[in-house]
Amino acid sequence: MKLNYYKKTLNFKKSAGTSRGILEEKPSWILFFDEAPLLRGECSIIPGLSPDYIDDEQYENKVKWVCEIYNELERHDSITLLSFFSTELQAYPSILFGIETLIYNLNLSAGIDSFESSFSKGHGGIPINGLIWMGSSDQMMTQIENKIREGYEIVKLKIGAIEFKKELNILKFIRDKYAQDIEVRVDANGAYDDPEVRDVLNHLQGLGVHSIEQPIAKGNWKLMNALCQEQIIPIALDEELIGVSNTQDKRELLKLIDPQFIILKPSLHGGVKGCSEWIQLAESMGIGWWLTSALESNIGLEMIARFAAYLKPDIAQGLGTGGLFLNNFSSRLFIDKGHLFLGDEEK
């Protein structure tokens, strides 16, 4: 079958406040077979964050190259194809994840499920956190109450965008109203500097926060290691892992920083292959992990969910159903009481 692609611009239902500013839309490039257009993979990027994206022209040229090479090599089996692209696309994690998803879905259509689990069979759910987007204090508290009303027991707040006192008030609101019944994670996206970061961590410790993602900007391994060793609250690495693709470099980073957790996004951290390697290294060092999405459409989200469920995680994952977008693809994913499920029918 001939592989082809097209660009899909996903439009947010509401402006999305992120560490990269306010997003109204985001692009993805969809891989598909001309003879079977519903067998798809997604190459999803976040401008300003994705290490393999400079501009549309540069990125699309690489996607086009992948299609051309795949069409030349399609007679080979999926293992050979994945091995080839895993090497050739090491510097293009989002495109690698797209081709991994495409080949997985092709195999799935033939009855071969390499990530078979109770989730993939529709029998079990994956515990997930409810993501609270950056916004005003009132907007964030409204989001929190809505998530808890929907049955979430874990919420994750983006912090570092508004005055820290206001963010502390939001966290105090959660503790005052829900005590310790709700687990709270926070993601700082590298917002804090050396003089202030310990004060931030101490305040978060006092409010029983589960963990903080990337409290300082990536690249300062000495300070990050010191913060991890002080164990004021558990620290999770996210942006720190972007662009690190060599096995030895991964091992060195984890050994030198020694975090409590790592957060993995296949579109940013080496596709399924790269994330699998990160997980194996982390587990060998006693470091926890969870998977999360990077604003993929439902095509990428379902792949991440299947991958996560196959690994049988014992901690809530950062997944969802792509409900942020007005023009998403139909999906079998649905959420019930803070758990992600794969249903029988697409919606």
KOLRO-34579 format. One record per residue (C-alpha): residue number from 1; x, y, z; residue in one letter; chain. Coordinates in pm, 1 decimal. Example, Ala and Ser with C-alpha at 12.3 -4.5 7.8 and 13.67 -1.06 7.14 Angstrom:
KOLRO-34579
k | c1 | c2 | c3 | r | c
1 | 1230.0 | -450.0 | 780.0 | A | A
2 | 1367.0 | -106.0 | 714.0 | S | A
END
This chain:
KOLRO-34579
k | c1 | c2 | c3 | r | c
1 | 0.0 | 0.0 | 0.0 | M | A
2 | 122.4 | 349.9 | -81.4 | K | A
3 | 197.1 | 578.8 | 213.9 | L | A
4 | 94.2 | 942.4 | 192.0 | N | A
5 | 41.3 | 1238.0 | 428.8 | Y | A
6 | -147.6 | 1561.3 | 484.8 | Y | A
7 | -133.1 | 1846.3 | 734.6 | K | A
8 | -407.8 | 1873.3 | 994.7 | K | A
9 | -452.3 | 2195.6 | 1193.6 | T | A
10 | -622.6 | 2121.5 | 1525.0 | L | A
11 | -828.8 | 2410.2 | 1662.6 | N | A
12 | -867.6 | 2449.9 | 2039.5 | F | A
13 | -1216.8 | 2488.9 | 2182.3 | K | A
14 | -1074.6 | 2750.8 | 2418.2 | K | A
15 | -743.0 | 2931.6 | 2418.3 | S | A
16 | -489.9 | 2699.4 | 2582.8 | A | A
17 | -244.8 | 2860.5 | 2822.5 | G | A
18 | 90.7 | 2681.8 | 2812.0 | T | A
19 | 454.6 | 2751.9 | 2892.7 | S | A
20 | 487.1 | 2837.0 | 2522.0 | R | A
21 | 222.3 | 3108.5 | 2545.7 | G | A
22 | -143.0 | 3100.9 | 2445.8 | I | A
23 | -229.5 | 2843.7 | 2179.7 | L | A
24 | -532.0 | 2877.4 | 1953.5 | E | A
25 | -432.4 | 2594.7 | 1719.9 | E | A
26 | -156.6 | 2341.2 | 1663.2 | K | A
27 | -43.4 | 2141.5 | 1359.9 | P | A
28 | -6.9 | 1768.8 | 1304.4 | S | A
29 | 92.4 | 1576.8 | 994.2 | W | A
30 | -115.6 | 1265.0 | 934.6 | I | A
31 | 35.6 | 958.3 | 769.9 | L | A
32 | -212.7 | 733.5 | 588.1 | F | A
33 | -235.5 | 467.9 | 318.8 | F | A
34 | -404.1 | 567.5 | -6.9 | D | A
35 | -577.2 | 227.9 | -19.5 | E | A
36 | -674.9 | 236.6 | 351.5 | A | A
37 | -706.8 | 600.5 | 465.7 | P | A
38 | -827.3 | 504.7 | 815.1 | L | A
39 | -497.3 | 330.8 | 890.1 | L | A
40 | -310.3 | 635.3 | 1018.7 | R | A
41 | -18.0 | 765.4 | 1219.6 | G | A
42 | 25.7 | 1114.5 | 1363.3 | E | A
43 | 335.2 | 1333.7 | 1360.6 | C | A
44 | 241.4 | 1591.0 | 1625.4 | S | A
45 | 453.5 | 1893.2 | 1713.4 | I | A
46 | 438.5 | 2191.3 | 1947.9 | I | A
47 | 613.4 | 2491.2 | 1788.9 | P | A
48 | 888.9 | 2620.1 | 2015.9 | G | A
49 | 916.2 | 2293.3 | 2208.2 | L | A
50 | 947.9 | 2005.6 | 1961.9 | S | A
51 | 1319.4 | 1946.4 | 1892.5 | P | A
52 | 1258.4 | 1826.2 | 1535.9 | D | A
53 | 1051.3 | 2121.7 | 1417.3 | Y | A
54 | 1195.9 | 2444.5 | 1273.8 | I | A
55 | 919.7 | 2547.0 | 1035.8 | D | A
56 | 650.0 | 2381.8 | 826.8 | D | A
57 | 863.5 | 2352.1 | 513.7 | E | A
58 | 1155.7 | 2182.9 | 689.4 | Q | A
59 | 927.6 | 1947.5 | 882.0 | Y | A
60 | 706.0 | 1855.2 | 588.8 | E | A
61 | 1008.8 | 1776.4 | 374.6 | N | A
62 | 1110.7 | 1516.6 | 633.5 | K | A
63 | 759.6 | 1370.2 | 647.0 | V | A
64 | 760.9 | 1349.8 | 265.9 | K | A
65 | 1097.7 | 1172.8 | 277.1 | W | A
66 | 959.3 | 916.6 | 523.4 | V | A
67 | 669.0 | 842.0 | 289.1 | C | A
68 | 901.4 | 800.4 | -8.5 | E | A
69 | 1136.2 | 568.4 | 179.8 | I | A
70 | 850.4 | 365.5 | 325.0 | Y | A
71 | 705.5 | 313.9 | -22.4 | N | A
72 | 1044.5 | 186.1 | -140.8 | E | A
73 | 1079.6 | -51.1 | 156.5 | L | A
74 | 719.7 | -160.1 | 212.6 | E | A
75 | 794.1 | -519.1 | 106.2 | R | A
76 | 994.7 | -562.2 | 427.9 | H | A
77 | 831.9 | -682.9 | 750.1 | D | A
78 | 727.3 | -440.8 | 1023.4 | S | A
79 | 1018.0 | -529.0 | 1253.8 | I | A
80 | 1270.3 | -441.3 | 982.5 | T | A
81 | 1086.8 | -119.4 | 897.1 | L | A
82 | 1068.2 | -9.3 | 1260.7 | L | A
83 | 1434.8 | -86.5 | 1313.9 | S | A
84 | 1530.9 | 118.7 | 1009.5 | F | A
85 | 1316.0 | 420.7 | 1097.1 | F | A
86 | 1416.8 | 408.9 | 1465.0 | S | A
87 | 1774.3 | 468.3 | 1353.0 | T | A
88 | 1703.4 | 716.1 | 1074.5 | E | A
89 | 1455.9 | 924.9 | 1276.4 | L | A
90 | 1640.7 | 940.4 | 1607.4 | Q | A
91 | 1653.2 | 1321.6 | 1577.4 | A | A
92 | 1284.3 | 1334.9 | 1474.0 | Y | A
93 | 1090.8 | 1186.2 | 1767.9 | P | A
94 | 749.9 | 1311.3 | 1657.6 | S | A
95 | 789.3 | 1165.5 | 1307.7 | I | A
96 | 921.1 | 838.0 | 1449.6 | L | A
97 | 615.5 | 819.9 | 1675.5 | F | A
98 | 397.1 | 879.5 | 1368.9 | G | A
99 | 550.4 | 588.5 | 1177.0 | I | A
100 | 540.6 | 366.0 | 1487.8 | E | A
101 | 168.9 | 442.3 | 1526.0 | T | A
102 | 102.6 | 377.8 | 1157.4 | L | A
103 | 276.8 | 38.6 | 1161.4 | I | A
104 | 107.1 | -56.3 | 1489.6 | Y | A
105 | -234.4 | 23.3 | 1342.3 | N | A
106 | -148.4 | -169.8 | 1024.5 | L | A
107 | -59.9 | -475.6 | 1233.9 | N | A
108 | -369.6 | -425.5 | 1448.8 | L | A
109 | -584.5 | -437.0 | 1135.0 | S | A
110 | -435.1 | -781.5 | 1070.5 | A | A
111 | -520.0 | -898.9 | 1423.1 | G | A
112 | -172.3 | -849.4 | 1568.4 | I | A
113 | -172.6 | -641.3 | 1890.0 | D | A
114 | 177.9 | -594.8 | 2027.2 | S | A
115 | 32.5 | -393.2 | 2318.7 | F | A
116 | -249.1 | -627.5 | 2413.6 | E | A
117 | -393.2 | -560.3 | 2760.4 | S | A
118 | -722.3 | -553.6 | 2946.2 | S | A
119 | -746.6 | -190.0 | 2833.3 | F | A
120 | -705.2 | -277.8 | 2463.9 | S | A
121 | -974.3 | -544.8 | 2505.4 | K | A
122 | -1212.1 | -290.0 | 2655.6 | G | A
123 | -1211.3 | -450.3 | 3001.8 | H | A
124 | -1001.2 | -211.8 | 3212.1 | G | A
125 | -924.2 | 154.5 | 3256.6 | G | A
126 | -606.2 | 354.6 | 3310.2 | I | A
127 | -599.4 | 596.2 | 3607.5 | P | A
128 | -524.3 | 947.1 | 3482.3 | I | A
129 | -478.7 | 1294.6 | 3625.6 | N | A
130 | -711.1 | 1581.7 | 3544.9 | G | A
131 | -512.3 | 1862.6 | 3381.9 | L | A
132 | -578.5 | 2218.5 | 3500.3 | I | A
133 | -478.8 | 2472.3 | 3237.0 | W | A
134 | -306.6 | 2801.2 | 3313.7 | M | A
135 | -543.9 | 3091.1 | 3359.8 | G | A
136 | -674.1 | 3333.8 | 3617.5 | S | A
137 | -727.8 | 3213.2 | 3974.8 | S | A
138 | -1103.3 | 3193.3 | 3922.8 | D | A
139 | -1066.2 | 3003.3 | 3596.7 | Q | A
140 | -829.7 | 2750.9 | 3752.0 | M | A
141 | -1046.3 | 2694.8 | 4060.4 | M | A
142 | -1348.4 | 2639.6 | 3837.0 | T | A
143 | -1152.7 | 2381.3 | 3639.2 | Q | A
144 | -1047.6 | 2206.1 | 3960.5 | I | A
145 | -1401.1 | 2181.4 | 4094.3 | E | A
146 | -1524.0 | 2051.5 | 3757.3 | N | A
147 | -1256.2 | 1782.3 | 3745.9 | K | A
148 | -1327.3 | 1666.9 | 4100.4 | I | A
149 | -1699.5 | 1664.8 | 4028.1 | R | A
150 | -1624.8 | 1439.5 | 3730.0 | E | A
151 | -1458.3 | 1188.2 | 3960.2 | G | A
152 | -1089.6 | 1270.4 | 3933.2 | Y | A
153 | -884.5 | 1196.4 | 4243.4 | E | A
154 | -563.7 | 1342.3 | 4096.9 | I | A
155 | -524.3 | 1689.2 | 3947.8 | V | A
156 | -223.0 | 1844.3 | 3782.3 | K | A
157 | -180.9 | 2221.8 | 3782.4 | L | A
158 | 39.4 | 2427.5 | 3554.3 | K | A
159 | 214.3 | 2684.9 | 3773.8 | I | A
160 | 457.6 | 2968.2 | 3717.8 | G | A
161 | 235.7 | 3178.9 | 3491.6 | A | A
162 | 59.9 | 3398.5 | 3746.7 | I | A
163 | 168.0 | 3543.2 | 4081.1 | E | A
164 | 286.8 | 3258.6 | 4305.6 | F | A
165 | 76.4 | 3382.3 | 4600.6 | K | A
166 | -234.0 | 3336.4 | 4386.3 | K | A
167 | -122.3 | 2986.6 | 4289.1 | E | A
168 | -66.1 | 2903.6 | 4656.4 | L | A
169 | -417.7 | 3023.1 | 4731.8 | N | A
170 | -549.4 | 2781.2 | 4470.0 | I | A
171 | -359.3 | 2495.1 | 4632.5 | L | A
172 | -481.3 | 2601.6 | 4978.2 | K | A
173 | -835.9 | 2603.9 | 4839.7 | F | A
174 | -794.6 | 2239.0 | 4736.1 | I | A
175 | -659.4 | 2135.7 | 5075.6 | R | A
176 | -919.8 | 2334.4 | 5270.6 | D | A
177 | -1208.4 | 2189.4 | 5071.1 | K | A
178 | -1087.4 | 1837.9 | 4997.6 | Y | A
179 | -815.0 | 1779.1 | 5260.9 | A | A
180 | -578.8 | 1502.2 | 5143.4 | Q | A
181 | -846.2 | 1321.4 | 4940.1 | D | A
182 | -713.7 | 1479.2 | 4620.1 | I | A
183 | -358.1 | 1417.5 | 4498.1 | E | A
184 | -203.1 | 1733.1 | 4355.9 | V | A
185 | 76.5 | 1740.9 | 4100.0 | R | A
186 | 223.3 | 2063.8 | 3962.9 | V | A
187 | 417.6 | 2142.3 | 3647.3 | D | A
188 | 642.2 | 2449.2 | 3650.0 | A | A
189 | 790.1 | 2414.0 | 3298.3 | N | A
190 | 1120.2 | 2554.8 | 3426.5 | G | A
191 | 961.7 | 2871.8 | 3563.6 | A | A
192 | 1181.5 | 2927.7 | 3871.9 | Y | A
193 | 1535.5 | 3053.8 | 3927.9 | D | A
194 | 1797.3 | 2949.8 | 4181.7 | D | A
195 | 1723.7 | 3219.5 | 4444.3 | P | A
196 | 1350.4 | 3139.6 | 4465.0 | E | A
197 | 1309.7 | 2772.7 | 4378.7 | V | A
198 | 1366.0 | 2630.3 | 4728.1 | R | A
199 | 1113.9 | 2871.7 | 4875.8 | D | A
200 | 861.9 | 2752.2 | 4616.1 | V | A
201 | 934.3 | 2386.9 | 4694.8 | L | A
202 | 898.6 | 2443.1 | 5069.8 | N | A
203 | 560.4 | 2608.2 | 5023.4 | H | A
204 | 448.2 | 2318.3 | 4803.8 | L | A
205 | 570.5 | 2066.1 | 5061.4 | Q | A
206 | 361.3 | 2237.5 | 5326.4 | G | A
207 | 54.6 | 2181.9 | 5110.4 | L | A
208 | 123.0 | 1813.6 | 5052.0 | G | A
209 | 195.2 | 1838.7 | 4679.7 | V | A
210 | 277.7 | 1500.3 | 4526.2 | H | A
211 | 549.9 | 1620.8 | 4288.0 | S | A
212 | 670.5 | 1907.5 | 4071.8 | I | A
213 | 770.5 | 1876.6 | 3707.6 | E | A
214 | 1074.0 | 2067.9 | 3588.3 | Q | A
215 | 1099.7 | 2335.9 | 3861.9 | P | A
216 | 1400.1 | 2500.7 | 3690.6 | I | A
217 | 1497.6 | 2539.9 | 3326.4 | A | A
218 | 1671.2 | 2244.5 | 3161.6 | K | A
219 | 2048.6 | 2229.3 | 3147.8 | G | A
220 | 2139.8 | 2310.4 | 3510.1 | N | A
221 | 2214.1 | 1952.6 | 3618.9 | W | A
222 | 2406.4 | 2055.8 | 3929.6 | K | A
223 | 2118.9 | 2253.6 | 4079.6 | L | A
224 | 1859.9 | 2000.2 | 3967.6 | M | A
225 | 2055.9 | 1721.6 | 4135.9 | N | A
226 | 2083.3 | 1925.9 | 4455.7 | A | A
227 | 1705.7 | 1982.7 | 4459.5 | L | A
228 | 1640.8 | 1612.7 | 4401.2 | C | A
229 | 1878.6 | 1509.1 | 4678.5 | Q | A
230 | 1728.3 | 1755.9 | 4927.0 | E | A
231 | 1391.7 | 1582.6 | 4870.3 | Q | A
232 | 1183.0 | 1881.1 | 4972.1 | I | A
233 | 919.3 | 1734.8 | 4742.0 | I | A
234 | 964.1 | 1473.4 | 4465.9 | P | A
235 | 1092.8 | 1618.1 | 4138.7 | I | A
236 | 1002.1 | 1494.5 | 3791.3 | A | A
237 | 1204.4 | 1567.6 | 3478.4 | L | A
238 | 1027.5 | 1656.9 | 3155.0 | D | A
239 | 1189.3 | 1917.2 | 2927.0 | E | A
240 | 1526.0 | 1800.0 | 3065.5 | E | A
241 | 1489.5 | 1481.1 | 2863.0 | L | A
242 | 1411.7 | 1644.8 | 2527.4 | I | A
243 | 1685.6 | 1597.2 | 2269.8 | G | A
244 | 1867.6 | 1327.2 | 2468.2 | V | A
245 | 1855.2 | 1022.8 | 2240.2 | S | A
246 | 2178.7 | 830.3 | 2293.8 | N | A
247 | 2152.6 | 549.0 | 2548.8 | T | A
248 | 2471.3 | 644.7 | 2728.2 | Q | A
249 | 2363.5 | 1009.7 | 2748.2 | D | A
250 | 2029.5 | 904.3 | 2895.5 | K | A
251 | 2201.1 | 689.5 | 3155.4 | R | A
252 | 2443.4 | 971.1 | 3244.3 | E | A
253 | 2162.7 | 1226.8 | 3282.5 | L | A
254 | 1960.8 | 1002.5 | 3513.8 | L | A
255 | 2267.4 | 906.1 | 3715.0 | K | A
256 | 2388.3 | 1264.7 | 3763.7 | L | A
257 | 2050.3 | 1422.1 | 3842.3 | I | A
258 | 1890.1 | 1119.5 | 4014.3 | D | A
259 | 1529.4 | 1248.6 | 4002.3 | P | A
260 | 1233.4 | 1088.8 | 4175.4 | Q | A
261 | 1032.0 | 1068.5 | 3848.3 | F | A
262 | 1060.5 | 1120.4 | 3475.5 | I | A
263 | 766.7 | 1227.2 | 3255.6 | I | A
264 | 763.4 | 1082.1 | 2905.1 | L | A
265 | 593.7 | 1207.1 | 2589.4 | K | A
266 | 656.3 | 986.1 | 2284.5 | P | A
267 | 631.7 | 1280.3 | 2042.4 | S | A
268 | 912.1 | 1456.3 | 2232.0 | L | A
269 | 1115.1 | 1178.9 | 2389.7 | H | A
270 | 1199.8 | 938.0 | 2111.1 | G | A
271 | 872.7 | 772.1 | 2017.0 | G | A
272 | 771.5 | 440.4 | 2169.2 | V | A
273 | 1123.8 | 305.2 | 2128.0 | K | A
274 | 1287.5 | 601.3 | 2301.1 | G | A
275 | 1034.7 | 606.0 | 2585.3 | C | A
276 | 1077.4 | 230.8 | 2636.7 | S | A
277 | 1448.7 | 285.4 | 2674.6 | E | A
278 | 1398.3 | 571.9 | 2921.9 | W | A
279 | 1162.3 | 351.6 | 3126.0 | I | A
280 | 1402.8 | 58.2 | 3136.7 | Q | A
281 | 1687.0 | 281.9 | 3252.0 | L | A
282 | 1467.9 | 459.0 | 3510.6 | A | A
283 | 1337.7 | 135.6 | 3658.9 | E | A
284 | 1689.3 | -4.3 | 3686.5 | S | A
285 | 1779.0 | 303.1 | 3896.0 | M | A
286 | 1466.2 | 305.2 | 4112.6 | G | A
287 | 1322.4 | 613.7 | 3938.7 | I | A
288 | 946.5 | 636.2 | 3886.9 | G | A
289 | 781.4 | 740.4 | 3559.7 | W | A
290 | 455.2 | 812.1 | 3386.7 | W | A
291 | 349.8 | 877.1 | 3028.8 | L | A
292 | 165.6 | 1181.7 | 2908.7 | T | A
293 | 51.7 | 1334.7 | 2584.0 | S | A
294 | 186.7 | 1638.8 | 2401.1 | A | A
295 | -134.2 | 1777.9 | 2251.1 | L | A
296 | -175.1 | 1494.5 | 2002.0 | E | A
297 | -504.6 | 1428.8 | 1828.9 | S | A
298 | -697.1 | 1114.2 | 1914.8 | N | A
299 | -476.3 | 917.1 | 1674.7 | I | A
300 | -165.2 | 974.5 | 1885.7 | G | A
301 | -354.6 | 966.4 | 2214.8 | L | A
302 | -492.4 | 618.7 | 2154.2 | E | A
303 | -145.4 | 489.7 | 2071.7 | M | A
304 | 0.9 | 634.8 | 2392.3 | I | A
305 | -287.7 | 491.7 | 2595.5 | A | A
306 | -240.5 | 143.8 | 2448.7 | R | A
307 | 133.7 | 163.7 | 2514.8 | F | A
308 | 81.2 | 284.5 | 2872.0 | A | A
309 | -174.9 | 16.4 | 2954.7 | A | A
310 | 52.6 | -256.4 | 2818.2 | Y | A
311 | 320.8 | -149.2 | 3068.3 | L | A
312 | 76.6 | -193.2 | 3361.2 | K | A
313 | 168.6 | 131.9 | 3539.8 | P | A
314 | 105.7 | 160.8 | 3912.4 | D | A
315 | 70.2 | 540.4 | 3900.5 | I | A
316 | -177.4 | 768.6 | 3724.1 | A | A
317 | -84.3 | 867.1 | 3369.1 | Q | A
318 | -117.6 | 1208.8 | 3203.4 | G | A
319 | -366.4 | 1110.2 | 2933.9 | L | A
320 | -706.4 | 1218.0 | 2806.7 | G | A
321 | -942.6 | 1197.4 | 2509.9 | T | A
322 | -845.4 | 1496.6 | 2298.9 | G | A
323 | -1152.1 | 1688.9 | 2411.0 | G | A
324 | -955.4 | 2013.9 | 2382.4 | L | A
325 | -1006.3 | 2032.7 | 2007.2 | F | A
326 | -1303.2 | 2135.6 | 1796.5 | L | A
327 | -1202.5 | 1924.8 | 1496.9 | N | A
328 | -1048.8 | 1610.8 | 1643.1 | N | A
329 | -1075.7 | 1266.5 | 1488.4 | F | A
330 | -1342.1 | 1028.9 | 1617.1 | S | A
331 | -1219.6 | 794.4 | 1886.6 | S | A
332 | -1310.8 | 498.6 | 2105.2 | R | A
333 | -1148.8 | 665.2 | 2406.6 | L | A
334 | -1369.9 | 779.9 | 2692.2 | F | A
335 | -1321.5 | 884.0 | 3054.2 | I | A
336 | -1519.0 | 766.9 | 3354.7 | D | A
337 | -1437.3 | 873.9 | 3711.1 | K | A
338 | -1077.3 | 965.2 | 3641.2 | G | A
339 | -1000.1 | 653.0 | 3435.9 | H | A
340 | -942.5 | 627.4 | 3061.5 | L | A
341 | -1116.7 | 345.8 | 2872.9 | F | A
342 | -1130.1 | 213.0 | 2517.4 | L | A
343 | -1491.0 | 162.7 | 2417.8 | G | A
344 | -1657.2 | -46.8 | 2148.1 | D | A
345 | -1756.1 | 238.7 | 1919.1 | E | A
346 | -1592.7 | 554.0 | 1794.4 | E | A
347 | -1747.1 | 884.2 | 1901.1 | K | A
END
